[in-house]
Amino acid sequence: MNRTVYFDNAATTFPKPEEVYAFTDKFYRECGVNVGRGQHKLATKAAGLVAETRELLLALNHCPAKKVIFTHTATEALNTILRGVKLSNGNNVYVSPFEHNAVMRTLHYISQIKDINIITLAFSKNNFAYDLEKIEYQFTKQKPNLIVVSHASNVNGVIAPIAKITSLSKFYGAVNVIDMCQTMGILDTDLSSANIDYAVFAGHKTLYAPFGVAGIVCVDDVYIEPFLYGGTGIDSASRTLPDTLPERYEVGSQNIMAIAGLNAALKWSQDIGVSKILETEQRNHARLFNILGEFDNIKVISQGAMDNSIGVVSCVFDGYGSDNIGQILSERDIAVRTGLHCAPDAHRFLGTFPSGTVRFSIGYFNDDNDFEQLHSALEYIYENS
């Protein structure tokens, strides 16, 4: 079987560091037990791993005073926040033009129950950047109650100036939510500011951990309506959930195998350094961008975002639909993502709806052979178009 060249890292990073595979297997074989459901040594060891992983996440994001709530997916985390803040009729919810369905479908659901206004943050297509002056004006006209912003788009990689946006919105008392699924672990971000109420992460993306662990980094005085109810391992005699954080929001059994993988990934990241990971990804991003630019049958969407984006590049090919290109590349052992990438509003904004794009997304482990094979495949498509 030929090795698959992997350019679908925005969906999930692959491969993972060898340290993740080794430690996950070892820990799960030796201590794959439930957390908080026993006083024996194995349960204590598992609980210690979970506590250490929380500390590693807080250290990564320079916010030791905040808390970590683990969920199984980022979608669950976003539902917990957006459905838990209890929006009222007439509230104004601001989003970026690039939000994922995990945000937009949840807000659509809420809008069927509450009469909320969903407003898009001002963004300039001329320089491909958020228009902070216009955003400030938007806030004066319609006071923000809730802000939800993807730190980086999963369609074109454009990075949002979250510190500036949340500073502007917090002046009006808004609740600020940042989706960091595409950035945590590669962009060195200080989450210590009280302006950022919630930051959502997904272990299997830029944190280079396995599927099955995600969560929220949040202020320590959060009190939102829980999304799930059930056992937490403490205060079992009570009919109500505990008031303590994070226990109030961590219902049911935690995925200790995935958390072990996240623990190993965070230590790997710590050893290498976030700046080194970013430097490698930026180099791979530039190489991808340059290769795509060699072919005049390929149009890069959001080309102006290159200088302010992570390694996610969306393209359209002359004469072919995105799914056709995806199939051709797959036959030549190259993995990409095609279509709408679960972000249809982003494609409406970019003018690529409904057909979508071919999305290339690089990772830390892409190497020379990957780019050579990609170049060969794109050359084949060009010559046979």
N, C-alpha and C positions, 0 to 999 in steps of 0.2 A: 504493500500500500504506500502510495506517495505521501510525503509530508504535506499537510495543508498549511499554506501561507495564510496567516490570520491577520486580517485588517478589519475586525469587528469588535474592537476593544471597548467601544462605547456601550455595547450591549452587555458584555462581561469581559474583563481582562483575562487573557489566556495566552500562554500558560501562566500558572502561578509560580512564585519562587519555590525552589526545591525545599526550602525550610518549612514552607506551609504544608506541603504534602507529607513530609517526614513527621513533623510534630503533630499534625492532625491525626494521622494514623496511630502514632504512639500513644497520644493522650487518650484517644477514644478506646483503644484496646485496654489501657491500664486504668482509666478512670471515667468511662462513659456512663456516668450515673446522673441522677436528677439533682438539681441544685435546690437547696432549701427544703428538702423532703426527708431529711435524716440527720442524725447527729454522729454518724459513723465517720471514719477517717476518709473514705472515698468521697462522701458528700462534702466534707470540709475542704478537701483538696479541689473539688470542682468549683465550690463557692469561691475559693481563693483565686482560681484562674479567672472567674468572671469579674471579681473585684479588681484584679490587676489589669484586665483588659479595659475596664472603664478608665482607670488611671492613665493608661497608655493613650487612650483617645483624647482625654483632656489635656495631656501633655503635648500631644501632636498639635492641638488647636490652641495652645497657650491660654487655657481657661480653667485652671484648677478649682476655681470656686463654683463652677457650673456642675450640672448633673448629666448622666447618661442614662437614657431609657432604651433598653433593647427591644426590638421588634423582629419579626421574621422577614419582613420586606420593607422597602421604603414606601411602598404604596400603603401598607398598614400604618406606617408612621405618619404619613400625610393625612390619612383618614382620621387618625387619632387626634391630630392637631385641628384640622379644618372643621371637623364635625364636633370637636370638643370645646371650641372657643365660644360657641353659642352666639352666632351672629343674630342681629335683630333686623326687623324690617327697616329698609332705608339705609342700611349700612353700605359703605363703599369699600369694595375689595379691588385692589390693584394687582395686576399680574403683568409679567413681561410678555412680549409677543411670541415667546418661544416655549411656553409651558407644555409639559408632558400631560398625557391623559390622566395620570395619577392625580394631578391638580385639577385639570379642567372638568373631568367627569365628576369629580367629587364636588366641585363648586356648582356644576350644573344640577346635581342632585339636591344640594342645599337650596338652590334658587327655586326649586319646585315647591319648597316648603316655606321659605322666607323670601320676601321681596327685596333682594339685595341687588346692588349695582356692581357689575363686573366691568372694570375699566382697564384699558391697556396703557401701560407706562409709555410715555413719549420716547420714540426711538427714531434716529435719523438714518435714512438709507444712503444719504450722501457720503457721510464719513463712517458709516456703520458703527454707531455708538449711541448709547443712551443720551438723550438730550436733557441734562440735569436742570437747565433753566426752565424748559417747558414742563418738566416734572414738578418743579417747585410751584409753577403757576397752576398746574392741575390740582395740586394739593390745596392751594388757597381757594379754588372754586368748589372743589368737592373734597371735603376733609376725609383723609384715609382712616379707615377703621382696621383694615387688615391688608398687609402687603405679602404677596407670595412671589418670589423671584428665583429662577434658576441661576445659580452662580455662573454656570456655563451651559449653553444650549447643547442638547444632544443631536441637533441637526447640523449646525454650522460652527459650533465651538465658541461662539462669541461670549466674552466674559463680562459680567455685569459689575459695575462699581458698587458693591453691596454696602460698603462703609458709608458712602455718600448718600445713597438712596435711603438707608435705614436711619441715618441721622436726620434727614429731611422729614421722614414720616413720623419718627418718634416725637418730634416737636408737637405733633397733633395727638400724641398718645396712641398711635397705631400699634397693633401686634405685628411683629415682623417675623416672617418665615423664609428661610433660605434653603433651597434645594441644592445640596452639595454632592449629589450622587456622582457627578462628572468631575469633581474637583478635589474632594477631600483626600489628602494623601499625595497630591502632586502640586497644588497651589498652597504655599505656606500662608495660612489664614489665621488671623488672631480673632478668636471668637469670645474674648473676654468682655467685650463691650456689652453693656446692658441694653444697647439698641437692638441687638439681635436676640430675640426671644427664643427662637427655635431654629436649629440647623439640622437638616435631615441627611443621613448618609446611607449608602448601600455597600455592604462589605465586599460584594463580588465585583465591584467596578474599580475605581481608582485606588482603593485600599488593598487590592490584590489578594483578597480573602475569598473563601468559598461562598456559594449560595447559602441562603438560610439564616443570615444574620444581617440586620440593619438597625436603624434606630434614630434617636433624637438626642442632640446636645442642647440642653436648655438651662434657663435660669433656675435657681434652686427654690424659688417660691411659686412655681407653676401650680395652678390648680384648675385643670380643665376637666370636663366630663369624660370619664373613661369610655373608650370605644368597646372594650370587652369586659365581661364580668366572669368571675370564677375563682378558682383556687390560686393562692399566691405563696403558700407554704408558711405563712405566719397568720396569727390571730384567726385560726380556722373556726373558732366557735361563733364568731360574729357573722351576721347575715350581710353586712356591708363590707366593702373593700377597705383596706387600711388607708389611713391618710398619709402615710409616709411615702416619700419619693426615693427610689423609683418603683417600689413594690406596688403602688396603686395602679400602675400602668403595665406591669409585667405579669399578666394573667396566664396561667397554664405553664407547661414545661418549657424551659428554655432549650434551645438547640446547642447543647454543649459541644457537639462536634464542630459546628460552624464557628462558635465563639473561640474554640481552641485554634482554628485556622486563622481567625482574625487576630488573635493574640500573637501568633507566629508572624503574620504579615506585618503587624505594627512593629515588632522587634526587628524584622528585616528592614523595614523602612527607616527605623531609627539608626540602624547600623550603617546603611548606605547614605542616608541624609535626604530629606525632601528636595533640597536644592539640586542634588545630583540626579535624582529621578526626573525632576522637571527638566534639567539640562539635556538629559538623554532623550526625553520625549520631544522637546523642542527641536532637537537635531533631526529626529525621525520625522517630525511634522514638516520641517522645511524640505527634507528630501522628498517626501510624498508630494508636497506642493509643486516642487520643481519638476518631478516626473510627469505629473498630470499636465503641467503647463507646456510640455513638449508636443502635445497632440492637439491639433486645431479642431478635432471632432469632439473634444471634451470641453464643456463649459462648467467652470467652477462657480457654484452659487456662493454669494457673499464673499467674493474675492477680497473685498476691502477689509474683511475681518481678520486677515492673516496675522497682523501685528498685535492683535488683542484677542487671541483665541487659543484654546487648547487644541490638541491634535485630532480634530474631527472635521472632515471636509466632505461636503455634499456636491455631487456633480450630475449633469445630464449629458447624454451622448447623442449626437446627431443620428437621427434615423432609427433609434432604438428606445424602447421603453426600459425603465429601470430593472424590471424583473427579467427581461431578456438578457441584459448585461450581467445581472447577477448569476443567471444560469450559465452563461458562457464562461465567466470567471470561475464558477464552481467546477465546471468540467476541466478547468486547467488548475484545479487544486488551490484556488484563492477564495477565501471567505470574506464577504462584505455583507452589508445590510442594504436592502432595497425597500422602496415604498415610502410610507409616511412616518416611520420610526415612532409610532405612538404619539406623535405631536402634530396633528393635522392643522392646528391654528398657526403653527410656525410655517408650514408650507403655504397656507393661504396668504400669510404676510409676505413670504418670499416669492410668491407667484408660481410655485411648483405643485400646487394642488390641482387635481386629485392624483396625478400620476406619481408624484413623489420624486425621489432622487436615488442615485447610487451613493451610499455613504461609506467612505473609507475612514477608519479610525485606528490610529497607531497606538502602540504600547511600548513599555520599557524594553520588552524582549524582542522586538522586531530587529532583524539584522540585515547585513548586506545581501544575503541570498534571497531574503523576502523581497527586497526592492528590485533586485535583478529579475526575479520571476514575474513580479508585477509589471515591470517595464516590457518584458517579452510578451505578456498576455495583452497589454494595451496596444502594443505594436501589431499583434495578430488581428485585433479588432479593427484597428485603423486600416490595415492593408486589405481587409476583407469587407469593408463597409462600402 
